[in-house]
Amino acid sequence: MPEESFVMNSRVERSLAYMVAAIILLSIGSLFAVLVGVNSGLAGDDFTQGVWPTVVILPLIGLPIGFVLIIVLLVVSAVRRGRAATDASN
């Protein structure tokens, strides 16, 4: 039974880690795209058309979500290690 819970916790931690990486990389990529767009001569009105509004808003939403997920990952990892230490001492 303890091995099943270890596998489940490991799966949850791995999923959280991939979610954090994907969200933060996507947000940084869109931030980089906005910087490239500005440096290539796009004006403020150009960012209101097409896909640009999504690209501009994505870092504003994605980076805080990524930060919260990092904290969740730390808490899940700390709880798992605490339970493993308790189980090992018994």
C-alpha positions in Angstrom: 0.0 0.0 0.0 2.7 2.6 0.8 4.2 2.1 -2.7 0.9 2.9 -4.4 0.6 6.2 -2.5 4.2 7.0 -3.3 3.5 6.4 -7.0 0.3 8.5 -6.8 2.1 11.4 -5.1 5.0 11.1 -7.5 2.5 11.3 -10.4 0.8 14.4 -8.9 4.1 16.1 -8.3 5.3 15.3 -11.9 2.0 16.6 -13.3 2.3 19.8 -11.3 5.9 20.3 -12.4 5.0 19.9 -16.1 2.1 22.3 -15.7 4.3 24.9 -14.1 6.9 24.5 -16.8 4.4 24.7 -19.6 2.6 27.7 -18.2 5.7 29.7 -17.4 7.4 28.8 -20.7 4.3 29.8 -22.7 4.1 33.1 -20.7 7.7 34.0 -21.2 7.4 33.0 -24.9 4.5 35.4 -25.4 6.3 38.1 -23.5 9.3 37.6 -25.8 6.9 37.8 -28.8 5.5 41.2 -27.6 9.1 42.5 -27.2 9.9 41.4 -30.7 6.7 42.9 -32.0 7.5 46.3 -30.3 11.1 46.2 -31.6 9.9 45.5 -35.1 7.9 48.6 -35.2 4.4 47.7 -34.1 2.4 50.5 -32.6 0.0 50.3 -29.7 -3.0 50.0 -32.0 -1.5 47.0 -33.8 -1.7 45.0 -30.6 -5.5 45.3 -30.5 -6.1 43.2 -33.6 -5.7 39.5 -34.5 -4.0 37.2 -32.0 -2.1 40.0 -30.3 -4.6 40.7 -27.5 -4.2 37.1 -26.3 -0.4 37.3 -26.6 -0.3 40.5 -24.6 -2.7 39.2 -21.8 -1.2 35.7 -21.5 1.8 36.7 -19.3 -0.4 38.7 -17.0 -2.5 35.6 -16.3 0.1 32.8 -16.8 2.9 34.0 -14.6 0.8 34.4 -11.4 -0.8 31.0 -12.1 2.6 29.5 -12.5 3.8 31.1 -9.2 0.8 29.7 -7.4 1.4 26.2 -8.9 5.0 26.4 -7.7 3.8 27.0 -4.2 1.3 24.1 -4.5 4.1 21.9 -5.7 6.3 22.8 -2.8 3.4 22.1 -0.3 2.6 18.7 -1.9 6.3 17.8 -1.8 6.7 18.8 1.8 3.6 16.9 2.8 4.8 13.8 1.0 8.3 14.0 2.6 6.7 14.5 6.0 4.6 11.5 5.6 7.5 9.5 4.4 9.6 10.5 7.4 6.7 9.6 9.8 6.3 6.2 8.1 10.0 5.6 8.3 10.2 6.3 12.0 7.4 3.9 12.8 
